[in-house]
Amino acid sequence: MIYKTDPLNLAGKTAVVTGASSGIGLASAQILSAYGASVALFDINEAQGLAEAGKINAEGRTARFYKCDVTNDGDCRAAISAVERDFGRIDIVHNNAGVTFRKDVTELEEREWDLVIDVTLKGAYLVSKYAVPIMARGGGGSIINTGSGWGLKGGDKAAAYCAAKGGVVNLTRAMAIDHGKQNIRVNSINPGDTDTALLRGEGRQLGLDVDQFLIDSAKGRPLERLGAPEEIAQAVLFLASDMSAWMTGSALVVDGGGTA
């Protein structure tokens, strides 16, 4: 067997990242572009998304921002079409957009349940729906869906989030089965608690001191610390690259040992 000397090289590839203006999505866009991909940043936060795309371009790489509500069919179809028009291809999709409400089923309002399911699960479906045919025409590619450790096991006061992330994990398996014949690999990354604005927001939702909440979130896992967005993004890079060429339908856990 002949091994590539640069299996992480993404030069000539185009990557779509949702929820890309901050947190794990931004870190993913940054690392994919650092390894040669042109990146399309999808988010509803236009000001921040444009600013972050500008920073990537200022470093001599290629990025464009597309305002996209991933819960909206028309938005997803238009944004994916625009990426194909601008870059000519789509090789990598990181379905990362997500929200959460730290409530059990008796506390959740219907609109909150709907928003979590729609952003996290419906968003992955809609973006993939329009990206897959383009990827197939280009010879295949890699889709990475952001699940969660709480998509593999339960968690407290996070009913909608656990349901959505569990759906993402199994949607990933179904898509891997359906699209393997098109040379499209589909895997999920399943982070543990990662130091992002989303996690800090959870602490505020629970009415806790945020700093203490972060400390408590790190307890009980073997590595005894939170993850950094960049560490999750490294797993995205692995799944996007030829390093994972025979992986599909997998649920890759990146959580400092929290589910162990």
C-alpha positions in Angstrom: 0.0 0.0 0.0 1.2 3.5 -0.9 0.5 6.1 1.8 -0.1 9.7 1.0 2.4 12.0 2.5 -0.2 14.7 3.1 -3.6 13.0 3.7 -4.9 16.0 5.6 -4.4 18.3 2.6 -7.8 19.7 1.5 -6.5 21.9 -1.3 -9.1 22.2 -4.1 -12.0 21.2 -1.8 -15.0 23.3 -0.7 -16.4 23.0 2.8 -19.8 24.2 4.1 -20.0 24.8 7.9 -23.2 25.7 9.7 -23.3 27.6 12.9 -20.0 29.0 11.8 -19.8 32.4 13.3 -18.6 31.2 16.7 -17.7 28.2 18.8 -17.1 24.8 17.3 -18.4 25.9 13.9 -16.0 28.8 13.7 -13.1 26.6 14.8 -14.1 24.0 12.2 -14.1 26.7 9.4 -10.7 28.0 10.5 -9.0 24.6 10.6 -10.5 23.4 7.3 -9.4 26.6 5.6 -5.9 26.2 7.3 -5.6 22.9 5.6 -6.5 24.2 2.2 -10.2 24.1 1.8 -12.3 27.0 0.6 -14.9 27.5 3.3 -18.6 28.7 3.2 -19.7 29.9 6.6 -23.5 29.6 7.2 -25.1 31.4 10.1 -28.0 33.7 11.0 -25.5 36.2 12.7 -24.6 38.2 9.6 -22.3 40.7 11.3 -20.2 38.2 13.1 -20.2 35.8 10.2 -18.9 38.4 7.8 -16.3 39.5 10.3 -15.0 36.0 10.8 -14.9 35.2 7.0 -13.0 38.4 6.6 -10.4 37.3 9.1 -9.8 34.1 7.3 -9.5 35.9 4.0 -7.0 38.4 5.5 -4.8 35.4 6.4 -4.5 34.5 2.7 -7.1 31.8 2.7 -10.6 31.7 1.1 -13.9 32.1 2.9 -17.3 33.5 2.1 -20.2 34.1 4.5 -23.8 33.1 3.6 -26.7 34.2 5.8 -28.8 31.1 6.3 -31.5 30.0 8.7 -31.0 26.3 8.6 -34.6 25.7 9.7 -35.8 27.3 6.5 -36.0 25.2 3.3 -35.7 28.2 1.0 -32.7 29.6 2.9 -30.9 26.3 2.7 -31.6 25.7 -0.9 -30.5 29.2 -1.9 -27.4 29.1 0.2 -26.2 25.8 -1.1 -26.9 26.9 -4.7 -24.9 30.0 -4.0 -22.0 28.0 -2.8 -22.1 25.8 -5.9 -22.2 29.0 -8.1 -19.3 30.6 -6.3 -17.0 27.6 -5.8 -18.2 25.1 -8.4 -18.4 22.2 -6.0 -19.1 21.0 -2.4 -16.8 18.3 -0.9 -17.3 18.7 2.8 -20.3 19.6 5.0 -20.2 20.2 8.7 -23.7 20.3 10.0 -23.0 22.0 13.3 -25.8 24.6 14.0 -27.5 24.0 17.3 -29.3 25.5 20.3 -30.4 24.3 23.7 -32.8 25.0 26.5 -31.9 23.4 29.9 -35.4 22.2 30.8 -37.2 18.9 31.4 -40.3 18.0 29.4 -42.7 19.5 32.0 -40.8 22.9 31.8 -40.2 23.1 28.1 -42.5 25.3 26.0 -43.6 23.9 22.7 -41.8 26.6 20.8 -38.6 25.8 22.6 -38.8 22.1 21.8 -39.5 23.0 18.1 -36.6 25.4 17.9 -34.1 22.9 19.3 -35.3 20.1 17.1 -35.5 22.4 14.0 -32.1 24.0 14.3 -30.2 20.8 15.3 -32.0 18.0 13.4 -34.0 19.6 10.7 -31.1 21.9 9.8 -28.8 18.9 9.3 -31.5 17.3 7.0 -32.1 20.4 5.0 -28.5 21.4 4.3 -27.7 17.8 3.4 -30.8 17.5 1.2 -29.4 20.2 -1.1 -25.7 19.5 -0.7 -25.7 15.7 -1.4 -26.6 15.9 -5.1 -23.8 18.5 -5.7 -21.3 16.3 -3.7 -22.4 13.3 -5.7 -21.8 15.0 -9.0 -18.3 16.0 -7.9 -17.4 12.4 -7.0 -18.3 12.2 -3.4 -17.2 13.8 -0.1 -17.6 13.8 3.6 -20.5 15.0 5.8 -19.8 15.5 9.5 -22.8 16.0 11.8 -22.3 17.5 15.3 -23.9 15.2 17.8 -23.1 15.1 21.5 -22.2 12.8 24.4 -25.8 13.5 25.3 -26.8 12.1 22.0 -25.3 8.8 23.1 -26.6 8.8 26.7 -29.1 10.9 28.6 -28.5 14.1 30.5 -30.4 16.2 33.1 -32.7 19.0 32.2 -31.9 18.8 28.5 -34.8 16.8 27.1 -35.1 18.5 23.7 -31.3 18.7 23.3 -30.9 15.0 24.1 -33.7 14.1 21.7 -32.2 16.3 18.9 -28.7 15.0 19.3 -29.8 11.4 19.5 -31.6 12.0 16.3 -28.5 13.5 14.7 -26.5 10.4 15.6 -29.0 8.0 14.0 -29.7 10.3 11.1 -25.9 10.0 10.4 -26.1 6.2 10.3 -29.1 6.3 7.9 -27.4 8.8 5.6 -24.2 6.7 5.6 -26.2 3.7 4.4 -28.1 5.7 1.8 -25.2 7.6 0.3 -22.2 5.3 0.5 -22.8 4.3 -3.1 -22.3 7.9 -4.1 -18.9 7.9 -2.3 -20.3 10.2 0.4 -19.1 9.3 3.9 -21.3 10.5 6.8 -20.0 10.5 10.4 -20.9 12.3 13.6 -18.6 13.9 16.1 -19.9 13.8 19.7 -18.3 16.3 21.9 -18.4 16.5 25.6 -18.6 19.9 27.4 -16.7 22.4 25.4 -15.9 26.0 26.4 -18.2 27.8 24.1 -20.8 30.6 24.4 -23.5 27.8 24.2 -22.1 26.1 27.3 -21.8 29.3 29.2 -25.4 30.1 28.2 -26.5 26.8 29.7 -25.1 27.9 33.1 -27.0 31.1 32.9 -30.2 29.2 32.0 -29.8 27.0 35.1 -29.3 30.1 37.2 -25.8 29.1 38.2 -22.6 31.1 38.6 -21.1 30.6 35.1 -17.5 30.2 36.3 -18.5 27.6 38.9 -20.7 25.8 36.3 -17.7 25.5 34.0 -15.6 24.0 36.8 -18.3 21.6 37.8 -18.8 20.6 34.1 -15.2 19.4 34.0 -15.5 17.3 37.0 -15.8 13.5 36.7 -14.1 13.1 33.4 -10.7 11.4 33.2 -8.9 14.5 31.7 -10.5 16.8 34.3 -11.1 19.8 32.0 -13.4 21.2 29.4 -12.7 20.7 25.7 -11.6 23.6 23.5 -13.5 24.3 20.2 -10.2 23.8 18.4 -9.9 20.2 19.8 -13.3 19.3 18.4 -12.4 20.9 15.1 -9.4 18.7 14.9 -11.7 15.7 14.8 -13.7 17.4 12.1 -10.6 17.8 10.1 -9.8 14.1 10.5 -13.3 13.1 9.3 -13.2 15.5 6.4 -9.8 14.2 5.2 -8.4 11.1 3.6 -7.2 10.0 7.0 -10.7 8.7 7.6 -11.3 7.3 4.1 -12.9 4.0 5.3 -15.0 5.5 8.1 -18.7 6.1 7.6 -21.7 5.7 9.9 -19.4 6.2 12.9 -20.1 8.2 16.1 -16.7 9.6 17.0 -16.6 10.6 20.7 -14.4 13.6 21.7 -15.2 14.3 25.3 -12.1 13.9 27.5 -13.4 10.5 28.6 -16.7 11.8 29.9 -18.8 8.9 28.5 -16.2 6.3 29.6 
